Amino acid sequence: MDSVTIGIIIAAGAVILLLIAVIVITQSSIRSLGSMIADTQKEAADRQRDQLSWQNEKISQLNTNLADSMNRLNVSMGEMKNMASGVDDLKRLMSNVKSRGILGEVQLGAILEDILSPEQYDENVPVKGGSERVEYAVKFPGDEGNCVYLPIDSKFPGDSYLKLLDAYDTGDRNEVKKGSDALRHAIIKAARDIKDKYIYPPLTTDFAIMFLPFEGLYAEVLRLNLVETLQREYRINVAGPTTMGAMLNSFQLGFRTMALRQNSGEVWDTLQKVRTEFDKFASVLDNLQNRLDQSQKELEKLVGVRTRSIQKVLDKASGLSDTDKQEMIK
């Protein structure tokens, strides 16, 4: 074989070896790629499975929350029905004049009982001595041990108030104005009624309190700017439940201040009496001391005179002879 043929054979072998190497490397790469693809698919499957599990859990939680919300909604609907029934009952209650009066009186009595002591107020007080009796009256100290009453009467113009609320619901300004005017008239009439029946100085204070049992009603009176008018023209102070409590607390503080002053006066009187007695006691002690000093002087004088007399006798006896002593003994 010539050299050319040998070279061709060697080149062909090299090519074959290179092809084999390429095939081996390619197969290895294919296996690695397959492994990577399998791992990637496994990771993707795991992530998808985790995501599906999380989504299922969220869906289950949402279903649970939805079921709870539906249950609460059903409960709320039931409460709203009960509330609507309660509102109807309240409307029926407020439509009855006698029931409205009892409601305000009971609420006022509860506030007074909660803040004041029983001896600080009275119920159904005939302040003018006739048949008219104010529901409650706070007792303030007066002259000569008597008390001065502060009349407190509850008023609830429910008809006018409900009409005003209905007017608010309609949104009609004319209806709102009519309702406001009606409520103003009712409040002024109630203030005039309290002034004529229950303000009677000096048995009572020269003013009284009108108690309104609902904060909304009290707020409407404030909105109508009636407070100053009632105070100036009728000597009536208006109070809602919260304001009534604040007033009574201020009265209670005044009662405590007066009691403290009274007790301070009693303590001062006691101290004055003790001082007087102590002065008398000091005078008695001085007299006793003088008597003791005089007795001491008399005792010293007596002891001195007697001692000298006895001493003289003893001295005289010591100067006698034995014969004279025997004669004295005989």
Backbone hydrogen bonds in HBPLUS format (Angstrom, degrees):
<---DONOR---> <-ACCEPTOR-->    atom                        ^
c    i                          cat <-CA-CA->   ^        H-A-AA   ^      H-
h    n   atom  resd res      DA  || num        DHA   H-A  angle D-A-AA Bond
n    s   type  num  typ     dist DA aas  dist angle  dist       angle   num
A0006-ILE N   A0002-ASP O   3.24 MM   4  6.51 158.9  2.29 144.5 150.6     1
A0007-GLY N   A0003-SER O   2.90 MM   4  6.09 154.2  1.96 143.1 150.0     2
A0008-ILE N   A0004-VAL O   2.90 MM   4  6.21 153.6  1.97 147.0 154.4     3
A0009-ILE N   A0005-THR O   2.87 MM   4  6.14 159.0  1.91 150.1 155.9     4
A0010-ILE N   A0006-ILE O   2.88 MM   4  6.12 159.3  1.92 149.6 155.4     5
A0011-ALA N   A0007-GLY O   2.82 MM   4  6.01 159.2  1.86 147.4 153.6     6
A0012-ALA N   A0008-ILE O   2.76 MM   4  5.97 156.8  1.81 148.2 155.4     7
A0013-GLY N   A0009-ILE O   2.88 MM   4  6.11 153.2  1.95 145.1 152.6     8
A0014-ALA N   A0010-ILE O   2.82 MM   4  6.11 152.6  1.89 146.1 154.2     9
A0015-VAL N   A0011-ALA O   2.82 MM   4  6.09 155.3  1.88 147.3 154.2    10
A0016-ILE N   A0012-ALA O   2.82 MM   4  6.07 155.3  1.88 144.7 152.1    11
A0017-LEU N   A0013-GLY O   2.76 MM   4  6.02 161.7  1.80 149.9 154.9    12
A0018-LEU N   A0014-ALA O   2.78 MM   4  6.01 155.2  1.84 145.3 152.9    13
A0019-LEU N   A0015-VAL O   2.75 MM   4  6.03 155.1  1.81 147.9 155.2    14
A0020-ILE N   A0016-ILE O   2.81 MM   4  6.11 153.5  1.88 148.4 156.2    15
A0021-ALA N   A0017-LEU O   2.81 MM   4  6.08 159.0  1.85 148.4 154.4    16
A0022-VAL N   A0018-LEU O   2.77 MM   4  6.02 157.0  1.83 148.0 155.0    17
A0023-ILE N   A0019-LEU O   2.81 MM   4  6.01 155.8  1.87 145.6 152.6    18
A0024-VAL N   A0020-ILE O   2.80 MM   4  6.08 160.2  1.84 151.5 156.9    19
A0025-ILE N   A0021-ALA O   2.81 MM   4  6.03 169.9  1.82 153.2 156.4    20
A0026-THR N   A0022-VAL O   2.75 MM   4  5.86 156.8  1.81 145.5 153.1    21
A0027-GLN N   A0023-ILE O   2.79 MM   4  5.99 160.2  1.82 149.1 154.5    22
A0028-SER N   A0024-VAL O   2.83 MM   4  6.14 158.1  1.88 150.3 156.9    23
A0029-SER N   A0025-ILE O   2.78 MM   4  6.05 157.6  1.83 149.5 156.2    24
A0030-ILE N   A0026-THR O   2.70 MM   4  5.94 153.1  1.77 147.6 156.3    25
A0031-ARG N   A0027-GLN O   2.78 MM   4  6.09 156.4  1.84 147.7 153.9    26
A0032-SER N   A0028-SER O   2.82 MM   4  6.12 160.5  1.86 148.7 154.4    27
A0033-LEU N   A0029-SER O   2.67 MM   4  5.86 160.5  1.70 150.1 156.4    28
A0034-GLY N   A0030-ILE O   2.74 MM   4  5.93 152.4  1.81 145.1 153.5    29
A0035-SER N   A0031-ARG O   2.78 MM   4  6.06 153.6  1.85 146.2 154.0    30
A0036-MET N   A0032-SER O   2.77 MM   4  6.08 156.1  1.83 148.6 155.6    31
A0037-ILE N   A0033-LEU O   2.73 MM   4  5.96 157.4  1.78 147.3 154.3    32
A0038-ALA N   A0034-GLY O   2.77 MM   4  5.98 152.4  1.84 144.3 152.4    33
A0039-ASP N   A0035-SER O   2.80 MM   4  6.07 159.0  1.85 148.2 154.2    34
A0040-THR N   A0036-MET O   2.75 MM   4  5.94 160.7  1.78 149.3 155.4    35
A0041-GLN N   A0037-ILE O   2.79 MM   4  5.94 156.8  1.85 144.5 151.4    36
A0042-LYS N   A0038-ALA O   2.78 MM   4  6.00 150.6  1.86 143.8 152.6    37
A0043-GLU N   A0039-ASP O   2.76 MM   4  6.05 164.0  1.78 154.0 158.1    38
A0044-ALA N   A0040-THR O   2.78 MM   4  5.95 160.6  1.81 148.1 154.4    39
A0045-ALA N   A0041-GLN O   2.75 MM   4  5.91 151.9  1.83 141.2 149.7    40
A0046-ASP N   A0042-LYS O   2.75 MM   4  6.03 154.3  1.82 148.4 155.9    41
A0047-ARG N   A0043-GLU O   2.76 MM   4  6.02 164.7  1.79 153.3 157.5    42
A0048-GLN N   A0044-ALA O   2.78 MM   4  5.92 158.6  1.82 145.3 152.2    43
A0049-ARG N   A0045-ALA O   2.77 MM   4  5.94 152.0  1.85 143.1 151.4    44
A0050-ASP N   A0046-ASP O   2.76 MM   4  6.04 159.7  1.80 152.3 157.9    45
A0051-GLN N   A0047-ARG O   2.73 MM   4  5.91 158.6  1.77 149.2 156.0    46
A0052-LEU N   A0048-GLN O   2.81 MM   4  5.96 156.4  1.86 144.2 151.1    47
A0053-SER N   A0049-ARG O   2.83 MM   4  6.06 153.1  1.91 143.1 151.2    48
A0054-TRP N   A0050-ASP O   2.79 MM   4  6.06 157.1  1.84 149.0 155.2    49
A0055-GLN N   A0051-GLN O   2.79 MM   4  5.98 161.1  1.82 149.3 155.1    50
A0056-ASN N   A0052-LEU O   2.78 MM   4  5.95 152.7  1.85 144.3 152.3    51
A0057-GLU N   A0053-SER O   2.87 MM   4  6.10 152.5  1.95 142.5 150.5    52
A0058-LYS N   A0054-TRP O   2.81 MM   4  6.10 158.7  1.86 150.7 156.5    53
A0059-ILE N   A0055-GLN O   2.81 MM   4  5.98 160.1  1.85 147.1 153.2    54
A0060-SER N   A0056-ASN O   2.80 MM   4  6.01 154.1  1.87 144.4 151.9    55
A0061-GLN N   A0057-GLU O   2.82 MM   4  6.11 154.7  1.88 147.4 154.7    56
A0062-LEU N   A0058-LYS O   2.73 MM   4  5.99 158.6  1.77 152.0 158.4    57
A0063-ASN N   A0059-ILE O   2.85 MM   4  6.08 151.9  1.93 143.8 151.7    58
A0064-THR N   A0060-SER O   2.88 MM   4  6.18 153.5  1.95 143.6 151.3    59
A0065-ASN N   A0061-GLN O   2.76 MM   4  6.05 164.5  1.78 154.1 158.3    60
A0066-LEU N   A0062-LEU O   2.73 MM   4  5.86 153.8  1.80 144.8 153.0    61
A0067-ALA N   A0063-ASN O   2.83 MM   4  6.05 152.4  1.91 143.8 151.4    62
A0068-ASP N   A0064-THR O   2.87 MM   4  6.20 156.7  1.92 150.0 156.7    63
A0069-SER N   A0065-ASN O   2.75 MM   4  5.97 159.3  1.79 149.0 155.4    64
A0070-MET N   A0066-LEU O   2.88 MM   4  6.07 153.4  1.95 144.3 151.6    65
A0071-ASN N   A0067-ALA O   2.92 MM   4  6.20 152.2  2.00 143.8 151.6    66
A0072-ARG N   A0068-ASP O   2.81 MM   4  6.12 162.0  1.84 153.9 158.8    67
A0073-LEU N   A0069-SER O   2.77 MM   4  5.93 151.2  1.85 143.6 152.7    68
A0074-ASN N   A0070-MET O   2.86 MM   4  6.11 153.3  1.94 144.3 151.2    69
A0075-VAL N   A0071-ASN O   2.89 MM   4  6.23 156.7  1.94 147.7 154.4    70
A0076-SER N   A0072-ARG O   2.71 MM   4  5.94 161.1  1.74 150.7 156.5    71
A0077-MET N   A0073-LEU O   2.76 MM   4  5.97 153.8  1.83 146.9 154.4    72
A0078-GLY N   A0074-ASN O   2.93 MM   4  6.22 151.6  2.02 142.5 150.3    73
A0079-GLU N   A0075-VAL O   2.80 MM   4  6.17 154.2  1.87 149.8 157.8    74
A0080-MET N   A0076-SER O   2.71 MM   4  5.95 154.0  1.78 149.7 157.4    75
A0081-LYS N   A0077-MET O   2.91 MM   4  6.16 150.6  2.00 142.5 150.3    76
A0082-ASN N   A0078-GLY O   2.89 MM   4  6.22 156.8  1.94 145.9 152.6    77
A0083-MET N   A0079-GLU O   2.65 MM   4  5.90 151.6  1.73 146.2 155.5    78
A0084-ALA N   A0080-MET O   2.72 MM   4  5.92 156.8  1.77 145.7 152.3    79
A0085-SER N   A0081-LYS O   2.85 MM   4  6.12 154.3  1.92 144.2 151.8    80
A0086-GLY N   A0082-ASN O   2.69 MM   4  6.00 148.8  1.78 143.0 153.0    81
A0087-VAL N   A0083-MET O   2.68 MM   4  6.00 152.0  1.76 152.5 160.1    82
A0088-ASP N   A0084-ALA O   2.94 MM   4  6.21 157.3  1.99 145.8 151.8    83
A0089-ASP N   A0085-SER O   2.87 MM   4  6.19 154.0  1.94 144.4 152.3    84
A0090-LEU N   A0086-GLY O   2.73 MM   4  6.00 151.5  1.81 145.2 153.9    85
A0091-LYS N   A0087-VAL O   2.74 MM   4  6.03 156.1  1.80 151.0 157.4    86
A0092-ARG N   A0088-ASP O   2.86 MM   4  6.15 157.9  1.90 148.2 154.4    87
A0093-LEU N   A0089-ASP O   2.77 MM   4  6.02 148.5  1.86 143.1 153.1    88
A0094-MET N   A0090-LEU O   2.75 MM   4  6.01 159.6  1.79 152.6 157.6    89
A0095-SER N   A0091-LYS O   2.86 MM   4  5.97 131.0  2.10 139.6 152.6    90
A0096-ASN N   A0093-LEU O   3.19 MM   3  5.49 153.8  2.26 104.1 111.8    91
A0100-ARG N   A0096-ASN O   2.97 MM   4  6.22 157.2  2.03 154.6 161.2    92
A0101-GLY N   A0097-VAL O   3.04 MM   4  6.32 157.7  2.09 148.5 154.1    93
A0102-ILE N   A0098-LYS O   3.01 MM   4  6.30 158.9  2.06 149.3 154.8    94
A0103-LEU N   A0099-SER O   2.89 MM   4  6.07 159.6  1.93 149.9 155.7    95
A0104-GLY N   A0100-ARG O   3.04 MM   4  6.32 166.6  2.06 155.2 156.9    96
A0105-GLU N   A0101-GLY O   2.99 MM   4  6.12 159.6  2.03 147.7 154.0    97
A0106-VAL N   A0102-ILE O   2.88 MM   4  6.01 163.6  1.91 154.0 157.9    98
A0107-GLN N   A0103-LEU O   3.09 MM   4  6.25 163.0  2.12 148.5 153.2    99
A0108-LEU N   A0104-GLY O   2.96 MM   4  6.10 160.7  2.00 147.6 153.1   100
A0109-GLY N   A0105-GLU O   2.90 MM   4  6.07 159.5  1.94 148.0 154.0   101
A0110-ALA N   A0106-VAL O   2.97 MM   4  6.19 150.8  2.05 145.8 153.4   102
A0111-ILE N   A0107-GLN O   3.12 MM   4  6.42 154.7  2.19 147.5 153.4   103
A0112-LEU N   A0108-LEU O   3.02 MM   4  6.29 165.4  2.04 154.6 158.3   104
A0113-GLU N   A0109-GLY O   2.91 MM   4  6.02 162.4  1.94 148.0 153.3   105
A0114-ASP N   A0110-ALA O   3.02 MM   4  6.08 143.3  2.16 139.0 148.3   106
A0115-ILE N   A0111-ILE O   3.21 MM   4  6.40 139.4  2.38 145.1 154.1   107
A0116-LEU N   A0112-LEU O   2.86 MM   4  5.58 157.0  1.91 151.8 159.2   108
A0120-GLN N   A0117-SER O   2.96 MM   3  5.49 163.9  1.98 121.9 126.8   109
A0139-LYS N   A0120-GLN O   2.92 MM  19  5.39 171.3  1.93 134.0 137.0   110
A0122-ASP N   A0137-ALA O   2.91 MM  15  5.46 156.1  1.97 151.1 158.1   111
A0137-ALA N   A0122-ASP O   3.03 MM  15  5.46 148.0  2.14 152.8 155.1   112
A0124-ASN N   A0135-GLU O   2.84 MM  11  4.62 159.9  1.88 123.3 124.7   113
A0125-VAL N   A0134-VAL O   3.01 MM   9  5.34 136.7  2.20 150.1 150.9   114
A0127-VAL N   A0125-VAL O   3.04 MM   2  5.58 125.1  2.36 107.7  92.1   115
A0134-VAL N   A0125-VAL O   3.00 MM   9  5.34 154.0  2.07 146.8 139.2   116
A0129-GLY N   A0126-PRO O   2.97 MM   3  5.00 154.3  2.04 104.9 113.2   117
A0136-TYR N   A0152-ILE O   3.30 MM  16  5.31 151.5  2.39 158.5 161.6   118
A0152-ILE N   A0136-TYR O   2.84 MM  16  5.31 155.1  1.91 161.7 153.4   119
A0138-VAL N   A0150-LEU O   3.03 MM  12  4.98 148.9  2.13 138.7 135.6   120
A0150-LEU N   A0138-VAL O   2.79 MM  12  4.98 146.3  1.90 142.9 153.6   121
A0140-PHE N   A0148-VAL O   2.80 MM   8  5.02 161.9  1.84 145.7 151.9   122
A0148-VAL N   A0140-PHE O   2.70 MM   8  5.02 160.5  1.74 147.9 155.0   123
A0142-GLY N   A0146-ASN O   2.60 MM   4  4.93 141.4  1.74 159.7 148.3   124
A0146-ASN N   A0143-ASP O   3.04 MM   3  5.64 166.7  2.06 123.1 125.8   125
A0149-TYR N   A0203-LEU O   3.09 MM  54  6.43 169.0  2.11 146.4 143.8   126
A0205-THR N   A0149-TYR O   2.82 MM  56  6.15 141.6  1.97 161.5 161.7   127
A0209-ILE N   A0151-PRO O   3.00 MM  58  6.38 157.3  2.05 150.2 157.6   128
A0153-ASP N   A0209-ILE O   3.03 MM  56  6.44 161.4  2.06 170.7 171.0   129
A0211-PHE N   A0153-ASP O   2.88 MM  58  5.95 166.2  1.90 137.3 142.0   130
A0155-LYS N   A0211-PHE O   2.88 MM  56  6.07 159.5  1.93 161.4 163.4   131
A0158-GLY N   A0156-PHE O   2.73 MM   2  5.41 130.2  1.97 112.9  96.6   132
A0161-TYR N   A0157-PRO O   3.08 MM   4  6.25 160.7  2.12 153.6 159.8   133
A0162-LEU N   A0158-GLY O   2.84 MM   4  5.93 164.0  1.87 153.6 157.1   134
A0163-LYS N   A0159-ASP O   3.02 MM   4  6.20 157.1  2.07 148.1 154.6   135
A0164-LEU N   A0160-SER O   3.04 MM   4  6.24 149.5  2.13 141.8 149.8   136
A0165-LEU N   A0161-TYR O   3.01 MM   4  6.34 153.8  2.08 146.1 153.2   137
A0166-ASP N   A0162-LEU O   2.90 MM   4  6.16 157.6  1.95 148.8 154.9   138
A0167-ALA N   A0163-LYS O   2.93 MM   4  6.15 147.1  2.04 140.0 149.3   139
A0168-TYR N   A0164-LEU O   2.97 MM   4  6.30 147.6  2.08 145.3 153.9   140
A0169-ASP N   A0165-LEU O   3.11 MM   4  6.45 149.2  2.20 143.9 151.9   141
A0170-THR N   A0166-ASP O   3.15 MM   4  6.52 144.7  2.28 144.0 152.8   142
A0171-GLY N   A0167-ALA O   3.16 MM   4  6.39 141.5  2.32 144.0 153.8   143
A0176-VAL N   A0172-ASP O   2.93 MM   4  6.23 155.6  1.99 150.8 158.4   144
A0177-LYS N   A0173-ARG O   2.88 MM   4  6.10 157.3  1.93 148.3 154.0   145
A0178-LYS N   A0174-ASN O   2.94 MM   4  6.21 158.8  1.98 146.9 152.7   146
A0179-GLY N   A0175-GLU O   2.86 MM   4  6.09 161.3  1.89 149.2 154.5   147
A0180-SER N   A0176-VAL O   2.85 MM   4  6.05 156.4  1.90 148.7 155.4   148
A0181-ASP N   A0177-LYS O   2.90 MM   4  6.09 161.7  1.93 151.9 156.5   149
A0182-ALA N   A0178-LYS O   2.96 MM   4  6.16 156.4  2.02 147.9 154.6   150
A0183-LEU N   A0179-GLY O   2.97 MM   4  6.19 158.2  2.02 147.9 153.6   151
A0184-ARG N   A0180-SER O   2.88 MM   4  6.09 158.6  1.93 149.1 155.5   152
A0185-HIS N   A0181-ASP O   2.97 MM   4  6.18 162.4  2.00 148.3 152.6   153
A0186-ALA N   A0182-ALA O   2.98 MM   4  6.23 156.6  2.04 146.1 152.6   154
A0187-ILE N   A0183-LEU O   2.94 MM   4  6.15 161.4  1.97 155.4 159.3   155
A0188-ILE N   A0184-ARG O   3.01 MM   4  6.21 166.8  2.02 154.5 158.1   156
A0189-LYS N   A0185-HIS O   2.97 MM   4  6.09 157.7  2.02 146.7 153.3   157
A0190-ALA N   A0186-ALA O   2.98 MM   4  6.20 154.0  2.05 144.0 151.0   158
A0191-ALA N   A0187-ILE O   2.92 MM   4  6.20 155.3  1.98 149.2 156.1   159
A0192-ARG N   A0188-ILE O   2.93 MM   4  6.17 158.8  1.98 150.7 156.0   160
A0193-ASP N   A0189-LYS O   2.97 MM   4  6.16 150.1  2.06 143.2 151.7   161
A0194-ILE N   A0190-ALA O   3.02 MM   4  6.30 156.5  2.07 149.1 154.3   162
A0195-LYS N   A0191-ALA O   3.00 MM   4  6.21 162.7  2.03 149.7 154.6   163
A0196-ASP N   A0192-ARG O   2.99 MM   4  6.15 164.1  2.02 149.4 153.2   164
A0197-LYS N   A0193-ASP O   3.09 MM   4  6.12 152.3  2.16 144.7 152.0   165
A0198-TYR N   A0194-ILE O   2.92 MM   4  5.59 165.0  1.94 150.7 154.7   166
A0203-LEU N   A0200-TYR O   3.08 MM   3  5.92 118.8  2.47 139.4 140.0   167
A0204-THR N   A0200-TYR O   3.07 MM   4  5.22 139.1  2.25 109.3 116.1   168
A0208-ALA N   A0235-ARG O   3.07 MM  27  6.61 151.5  2.16 156.6 165.4   169
A0237-ASN N   A0208-ALA O   2.92 MM  29  6.31 166.0  1.94 155.8 159.3   170
A0210-MET N   A0237-ASN O   2.77 MM  27  6.07 162.6  1.79 158.3 164.2   171
A0239-ALA N   A0210-MET O   2.95 MM  29  6.21 150.1  2.04 168.9 166.1   172
A0212-LEU N   A0239-ALA O   2.86 MM  27  6.12 166.2  1.88 160.8 164.1   173
A0218-TYR N   A0214-PHE O   3.06 MM   4  6.39 159.9  2.10 148.6 154.4   174
A0219-ALA N   A0215-GLU O   2.81 MM   4  6.04 150.7  1.90 146.4 154.8   175
A0220-GLU N   A0216-GLY O   3.04 MM   4  6.31 146.3  2.16 141.4 149.8   176
A0221-VAL N   A0217-LEU O   3.09 MM   4  6.46 150.6  2.18 146.7 154.3   177
A0222-LEU N   A0218-TYR O   3.03 MM   4  6.39 152.3  2.11 146.3 153.8   178
A0223-ARG N   A0219-ALA O   2.87 MM   4  6.14 154.3  1.94 145.2 152.8   179
A0224-LEU N   A0220-GLU O   2.95 MM   4  6.16 144.1  2.08 144.0 152.9   180
A0226-LEU N   A0221-VAL O   3.29 MM   5  5.79 173.4  2.30 164.4 164.3   181
A0225-ASN N   A0222-LEU O   3.00 MM   3  5.17 160.2  2.04 108.7 113.9   182
A0230-LEU N   A0226-LEU O   2.89 MM   4  6.03 164.5  1.91 158.4 161.6   183
A0231-GLN N   A0227-VAL O   3.03 MM   4  6.28 156.3  2.09 149.2 156.1   184
A0232-ARG N   A0228-GLU O   2.87 MM   4  5.95 161.8  1.90 150.6 155.6   185
A0233-GLU N   A0229-THR O   2.92 MM   4  5.84 170.4  1.93 152.7 156.0   186
A0234-TYR N   A0230-LEU O   3.04 MM   4  5.15 143.7  2.17 122.1 132.7   187
A0236-ILE N   A0230-LEU O   3.10 MM   6  5.31 171.9  2.10 121.4 123.6   188
A0244-MET N   A0240-GLY O   2.73 MM   4  5.74 154.5  1.80 156.1 163.4   189
A0245-GLY N   A0241-PRO O   3.16 MM   4  6.35 154.8  2.23 140.5 146.2   190
A0246-ALA N   A0242-THR O   3.08 MM   4  6.42 153.9  2.15 147.4 154.5   191
A0247-MET N   A0243-THR O   2.93 MM   4  6.19 159.3  1.97 151.2 156.3   192
A0248-LEU N   A0244-MET O   2.97 MM   4  6.20 167.1  1.99 153.0 156.3   193
A0249-ASN N   A0245-GLY O   2.96 MM   4  6.13 150.9  2.05 144.2 152.3   194
A0250-SER N   A0246-ALA O   3.04 MM   4  6.33 151.3  2.13 144.9 152.2   195
A0251-PHE N   A0247-MET O   2.91 MM   4  6.29 152.0  1.99 149.1 157.7   196
A0252-GLN N   A0248-LEU O   2.82 MM   4  6.06 156.2  1.87 147.1 153.8   197
A0253-LEU N   A0249-ASN O   2.98 MM   4  6.24 150.6  2.07 143.1 150.5   198
A0254-GLY N   A0250-SER O   3.00 MM   4  6.29 151.8  2.08 142.9 150.6   199
A0255-PHE N   A0251-PHE O   2.81 MM   4  6.18 154.8  1.87 153.5 160.8   200
A0256-ARG N   A0252-GLN O   2.98 MM   4  6.25 158.0  2.03 147.2 152.8   201
A0257-THR N   A0253-LEU O   2.93 MM   4  6.18 151.5  2.01 145.0 153.2   202
A0258-MET N   A0254-GLY O   2.90 MM   4  6.18 163.2  1.93 154.3 158.1   203
A0259-ALA N   A0255-PHE O   2.87 MM   4  6.10 158.3  1.91 148.9 155.6   204
A0260-LEU N   A0256-ARG O   2.83 MM   4  6.01 151.1  1.92 143.0 151.2   205
A0261-ARG N   A0257-THR O   2.88 MM   4  6.18 156.0  1.93 148.9 155.5   206
A0262-GLN N   A0258-MET O   2.85 MM   4  6.06 160.2  1.89 149.6 155.3   207
A0263-ASN N   A0259-ALA O   2.81 MM   4  5.99 163.8  1.84 148.6 153.4   208
A0264-SER N   A0260-LEU O   2.78 MM   4  5.94 148.6  1.88 142.5 152.1   209
A0265-GLY N   A0261-ARG O   2.90 MM   4  6.19 151.7  1.98 146.1 153.3   210
A0266-GLU N   A0262-GLN O   2.97 MM   4  6.32 154.4  2.04 148.2 155.3   211
A0267-VAL N   A0263-ASN O   2.85 MM   4  6.11 157.0  1.91 148.7 155.1   212
A0268-TRP N   A0264-SER O   2.86 MM   4  6.10 154.4  1.93 145.4 152.8   213
A0269-ASP N   A0265-GLY O   2.85 MM   4  6.13 157.7  1.90 149.3 155.3   214
A0270-THR N   A0266-GLU O   2.91 MM   4  6.15 157.4  1.96 147.4 153.7   215
A0271-LEU N   A0267-VAL O   2.87 MM   4  6.15 157.1  1.92 148.4 154.8   216
A0272-GLN N   A0268-TRP O   2.87 MM   4  6.16 151.7  1.95 147.9 155.9   217
A0273-LYS N   A0269-ASP O   2.91 MM   4  6.20 157.2  1.96 149.4 155.5   218
A0274-VAL N   A0270-THR O   2.79 MM   4  6.07 160.1  1.83 151.8 157.9   219
A0275-ARG N   A0271-LEU O   2.82 MM   4  6.01 153.9  1.89 144.1 151.6   220
A0276-THR N   A0272-GLN O   2.89 MM   4  6.18 155.8  1.95 147.1 153.5   221
A0277-GLU N   A0273-LYS O   2.87 MM   4  6.13 166.3  1.88 154.4 157.9   222
A0278-PHE N   A0274-VAL O   2.77 MM   4  5.93 149.4  1.86 144.9 154.5   223
A0279-ASP N   A0275-ARG O   2.85 MM   4  6.13 150.7  1.93 146.4 153.9   224
A0280-LYS N   A0276-THR O   2.97 MM   4  6.33 157.3  2.02 148.7 154.8   225
A0281-PHE N   A0277-GLU O   2.81 MM   4  6.04 156.7  1.86 146.1 153.4   226
A0282-ALA N   A0278-PHE O   2.78 MM   4  6.03 151.8  1.85 147.1 154.7   227
A0283-SER N   A0279-ASP O   2.93 MM   4  6.22 151.1  2.01 144.5 152.4   228
A0284-VAL N   A0280-LYS O   2.91 MM   4  6.24 158.8  1.95 152.4 158.0   229
A0285-LEU N   A0281-PHE O   2.86 MM   4  6.13 154.9  1.92 146.2 153.6   230
A0286-ASP N   A0282-ALA O   2.85 MM   4  6.13 151.4  1.93 144.8 152.6   231
A0287-ASN N   A0283-SER O   2.94 MM   4  6.26 159.8  1.98 150.8 156.0   232
A0288-LEU N   A0284-VAL O   2.85 MM   4  6.09 160.2  1.89 150.5 156.4   233
A0289-GLN N   A0285-LEU O   2.76 MM   4  5.97 153.6  1.83 146.2 154.0   234
A0290-ASN N   A0286-ASP O   2.87 MM   4  6.15 154.9  1.93 148.2 154.8   235
A0291-ARG N   A0287-ASN O   2.87 MM   4  6.18 157.1  1.93 148.5 155.0   236
A0292-LEU N   A0288-LEU O   2.80 MM   4  6.06 155.4  1.86 148.0 155.4   237
A0293-ASP N   A0289-GLN O   2.82 MM   4  6.07 155.0  1.88 146.6 153.9   238
A0294-GLN N   A0290-ASN O   2.84 MM   4  6.11 159.0  1.88 148.9 154.7   239
A0295-SER N   A0291-ARG O   2.79 MM   4  6.01 158.6  1.83 148.8 155.1   240
A0296-GLN N   A0292-LEU O   2.81 MM   4  6.00 150.5  1.90 144.0 152.5   241
A0297-LYS N   A0293-ASP O   2.88 MM   4  6.19 155.5  1.94 147.6 154.2   242
A0298-GLU N   A0294-GLN O   2.87 MM   4  6.15 164.4  1.90 151.8 156.1   243
A0299-LEU N   A0295-SER O   2.81 MM   4  5.95 152.7  1.88 143.6 151.8   244
A0300-GLU N   A0296-GLN O   2.80 MM   4  6.04 159.6  1.84 148.8 154.4   245
A0301-LYS N   A0297-LYS O   2.79 MM   4  6.02 156.1  1.85 148.5 156.0   246
A0302-LEU N   A0298-GLU O   2.79 MM   4  5.95 160.3  1.83 146.3 152.1   247
A0303-VAL N   A0299-LEU O   2.78 MM   4  5.91 166.6  1.80 151.9 156.1   248
A0304-GLY N   A0300-GLU O   2.87 MM   4  5.94 155.1  1.93 141.7 149.1   249
A0305-VAL N   A0301-LYS O   2.99 MM   4  6.19 168.3  2.00 153.5 155.7   250
A0306-ARG N   A0302-LEU O   3.02 MM   4  6.07 170.9  2.03 154.4 156.7   251
A0307-THR N   A0303-VAL O   2.88 MM   4  5.79 151.4  1.96 138.8 147.9   252
A0308-ARG N   A0304-GLY O   3.01 MM   4  6.17 156.5  2.06 144.2 150.1   253
A0309-SER N   A0305-VAL O   2.97 MM   4  6.24 157.0  2.03 151.0 157.7   254
A0310-ILE N   A0306-ARG O   2.87 MM   4  6.08 168.6  1.88 154.6 157.5   255
A0311-GLN N   A0307-THR O   2.85 MM   4  5.95 151.2  1.93 141.7 150.8   256
A0312-LYS N   A0308-ARG O   2.92 MM   4  6.12 150.8  2.01 143.9 150.8   257
A0313-VAL N   A0309-SER O   3.07 MM   4  6.41 158.4  2.11 148.7 154.1   258
A0314-LEU N   A0310-ILE O   2.91 MM   4  6.17 157.5  1.96 148.5 155.0   259
A0315-ASP N   A0311-GLN O   2.79 MM   4  6.00 154.1  1.85 146.2 154.2   260
A0316-LYS N   A0312-LYS O   2.83 MM   4  6.04 157.5  1.88 147.9 154.3   261
A0317-ALA N   A0313-VAL O   2.84 MM   4  6.05 151.4  1.92 143.3 151.9   262
A0318-SER N   A0314-LEU O   2.87 MM   4  6.06 148.2  1.97 144.9 153.1   263
A0319-GLY N   A0316-LYS O   3.24 MM   3  5.36 145.3  2.36  98.3 107.9   264
A0320-LEU N   A0317-ALA O   3.37 MM   3  5.60 167.0  2.38 108.5 112.3   265
A0325-LYS N   A0321-SER O   2.96 MM   4  6.25 155.5  2.02 147.8 154.9   266
A0326-GLN N   A0322-ASP O   2.96 MM   4  6.22 153.8  2.03 146.6 153.0   267
A0327-GLU N   A0323-THR O   2.91 MM   4  6.19 151.8  1.99 145.4 153.8   268
A0328-MET N   A0324-ASP O   2.85 MM   4  6.15 149.4  1.94 146.4 154.9   269
A0329-ILE N   A0325-LYS O   2.91 MM   4  6.19 149.5  2.01 142.8 151.5   270
A0330-LYS N   A0326-GLN O   2.90 MM   4  6.20 157.3  1.95 148.1 153.7   271
